[in-house]
């Protein structure tokens, strides 16, 4: 009996305590970055979306905030822009967004795309109430995501970012689903206003920028 209790205690004490996956490496912002995406509805959306890091980097409350501008590859027309931060210990956040060439809407409280301790488990959710919105981010899980760029990635972090309005066709341009890859960022994006996903077609990174 005594031996059984010792073994039971040993098993309990040695049980792994996994705190969660660190999320910030799934949204890298260092260097110069530009990505091009095909929409999976080529008849409805025949143009490529270009997502490019724009200098300079801003410092907001001791966090580096990077602007990623979205544009139409064929016409050069600006679709909008989103200001992101991603750092160990603070997680992934959205600080502001704009539509077209309009002014930025800055969030009084940055939108949490991952938990602000930077660690999440499958099905974990974080909620942000800011500027009249209630955003909920959920780590749906880890899934394979094959991209048009020719790579078959495994264990892409699937995050759903719900803007709370109950309508996938309206709301901030960044709301929707993201499949993120370490060192690259979004491989797929299912964004507000588009019926099909954006699929990564090309990626450039320059360490010197």
N, C-alpha and C positions, 0 to 999 in steps of 0.2 A: 504493500500500500504506500509506504513512504517513498519507495523508488518511483512509483507511478506519479506521485505528486511532484517529485523533483523534475521528472521528465516533462510534466505539464507546464510547470513554471518556466522551464528552459525554453519550451516551444513558444510560450507567450512572449518571453523577453526577447527572443530572436526574430520575432515576426517583423518583416520589413515594414517600414513606415514611410511610404513614398509621398513626398509633399506635393508633387505635381510637376508638370513640365514647364521649364522656363520658356516664356513666350517671346521675349524681346529679340532673340536671335532669328525668329521667323519674320521680322520686319527690319532688315538692315538698312542703314541710312548713310553709311560711310562712303567716301569717294563720290565720283560722278556716276549717276545711274540714269539709264533710259530704257524703257521697255515698250514693245509694240504688241498689241493684242488684236486678234481676229474675233469678230463676233460669230457665234455658232448659228446665227441666222443670216447667212450671206446675202439672201435676197432682200430681207428687210433692212439690214444694216451692212451695206457693201463696203464700208470704209474701215480703216484700221484706227484704233485708239492708241495714241502715244502718251505715255506717262513719263514725265521727265522731272528729275530733281532740279530745283531752281535755287541758285545762290542769291543772297547770302543766307547762311544758317542763322536763326534767331536764338537768343537765350531768353526763356520765359520761366521765371521762378526756378532758376538754376537748372533747367532742362533744355537740351538742344531741340529746337523745333525746326523741322524741315518742310518746305513747301514742295509738293508734287503737283505739277501742272498737267492737265489733261487736254489733249488737242486732237483734231481730226487730221490724220496723216496726209490725206489727199488735198485738203484745202488750207490747212494751217489754222483753221478756225479754233479758237479756244473754247473748250467745252466747260471747263471749270478748274478749280484747284482745291487741294485739301492740305491742311497743315497737320503733320504728324509728329509725335515723339515716340521713341522706343528705347528704353534703357533698363538695365538690370536693377531691380529693386523698385522700379516705378511702373513697369509694364508698358503696354502700347496704348497711346492716347491720341485722340483727335482734338485739336485746339480751335480750328476754324475751317470754314469752307466758303467757296464762292461759286457762282454760276456764270458761265460765259466770262465776260470781262468785267463783271460787276464787282462791287465792294465785297470784302470778306465779312461774313457773319462770324464773330468771335464768341465762343462759348464761355459763359461766366465760370462754369466748372467744366474742365476738359472731359470729353466723352471717353469713358474707359472701354477699350476694345478687349483688354484682358485685365485680370485682377491687378490692383496697384501694388501687390507684393511680387508681381511678375511670375507667379506660379499658378497653374490651373490643372485640374483633373477633368477627365471626360464628364460632360454634362454640367460642369460648373457654370454659374451665371453671375454676371455683375451688372448692376443697374445704375444709371446716371440720370438724375433729373436736372435739367439745365435749359434755360432759354425757352421754357414752355414745352419741351420735349421730355419724354421718358424713354431713354435708350436702354435696351437690354442686350448684352453680349453673352453668347453661349459658346463654349467649346464643344462642338458637336462630336468631334472625335478626330481620328487620324485615318486618312484615306489615300489610296493611290490616285495620282492625277497625271495622265499623259498629256503633254502639251504639243501644240503645233510646231514648236521649235525643234522637236525631234527627240525629246527626253521623256523617259518613263519614270517619273518620280514616285517614290513610295513614302507613306507616312506624312502626307501633306496635312497640316493642321487646319481643320475646317472650323471656321468661326462664323456664326450667324450674328449679325448686328441689326437688331430690329429697332426701328425708330418709333414704334408705339402707335402709329396712326391706323394700322390694320389694312393698309393699301400699299401693295408693292409698286404701284405706278406713280406714286407721289411721295414727296418728302425729300430730305437732303440727298444729294447725288451719291454720297458714299455709303448709304444704308444698303444692306443686303448680305450676301454670303461671300466669304473669302476662303480660298484654299492656299495656305502659305507654306513656303519652302525655306528652310534655313539658308542664309547667304544670298537669297534672291528676292524673297518677298512673295507677292501674289503670283500664283501660277494660273489660277482661274479667279474670275470675279463675276458674281451674279448681282448686278447693281440695279438700283431703283430706276424704273422706266424702261428697262430692257427685258424682253421675254426670255432671251437666251444668254448664256455665259459669255464673257470675254476670255479668250484662250491665248496664253502667251505664245507669240510667234517669233520674237527676237528679243535679245537682251544685250546691253552694253554696260560695262563697268570700267571706270578708270580710277585707279587707286590714287592718282596724283591730284584729283580735283577736290 
